[in-house]
Amino acid sequence: MQQSDSNSVAPAGAAETSPLMIGIIAISLPVSLLALAAGGGSVVVLVLAVLAMVVVGGCTLAFVLRLASDDGTQVE
């Protein structure tokens, strides 16, 4: 008899919505840093915002390339 832990099962639709939620949070970080730099006029925060944008862009590109790659695991 196989026992399953009910806490280990993700809710329905979590696999589809988790990349979207992660993307929204990742994009909001540089935007909030830009707003903070614009309000306070700090160059250090502006540099951090630009670096955060580059990191988020790189992660997004890596994620899209991984989705688009053909690794041969398709079922025919």
C-alpha atoms as one frame of an Amber mdcrd trajectory, in Angstrom:
protein
   0.000   0.000   0.000   1.429   3.312  -1.037   1.010   6.251   1.284   1.144
   9.771   0.000   1.781  12.863   2.034  -0.916  15.422   1.281   1.491  18.297
   2.045   3.863  17.317  -0.766   1.292  17.771  -3.541   1.247  21.185  -5.181
  -2.103  22.859  -5.767  -3.692  22.564  -9.190  -2.147  25.010 -11.655   0.943
  25.736  -9.563   3.299  24.475 -12.263   1.770  26.883 -14.769   1.529  29.935
 -12.535   4.804  29.701 -10.607   6.993  31.065 -13.471   4.593  33.990 -13.820
   4.665  34.745 -10.098   8.457  34.498  -9.983   8.714  36.780 -13.020   6.453
  39.399 -11.460   8.510  39.431  -8.268  11.795  39.502 -10.206  10.678  42.450
 -12.328   9.290  44.359  -9.355  12.681  44.400  -7.598  14.520  46.574 -10.182
  11.438  48.742 -10.651  11.212  49.428  -6.934  14.936  50.198  -6.830  14.477
  52.649  -9.700  11.608  54.338  -7.853  13.738  54.552  -4.732  16.635  56.052
  -6.711  14.338  58.568  -8.388  12.854  59.640  -5.079  16.080  59.812  -3.110
  18.495  60.704  -5.875  21.052  58.108  -4.789  23.502  57.004  -7.470  24.335
  53.816  -5.565  20.691  52.687  -5.633  20.500  53.541  -9.323  23.554  51.375
 -10.031  21.993  48.542  -8.015  18.787  48.920 -10.026  20.681  48.645 -13.316
  22.573  45.595 -12.067  19.301  44.023 -10.923  17.812  44.626 -14.383  20.767
  42.899 -16.039  20.482  39.918 -13.682  16.717  39.606 -14.173  17.149  39.885
 -17.940  19.820  37.188 -17.938  17.713  34.864 -15.818  14.712  35.444 -18.064
  16.796  34.704 -21.147  18.148  31.504 -19.590  14.620  30.432 -18.647  13.267
  31.068 -22.146  16.208  29.274 -23.771  15.629  26.301 -21.493  11.958  26.224
 -22.451  12.782  26.519 -26.140  15.538  23.910 -26.170  14.886  20.558 -27.777
  16.356  18.027 -25.381  14.696  15.016 -26.974  12.279  14.238 -24.152   9.119
  14.723 -26.200   6.682  11.858 -26.364   5.543  11.059 -29.881
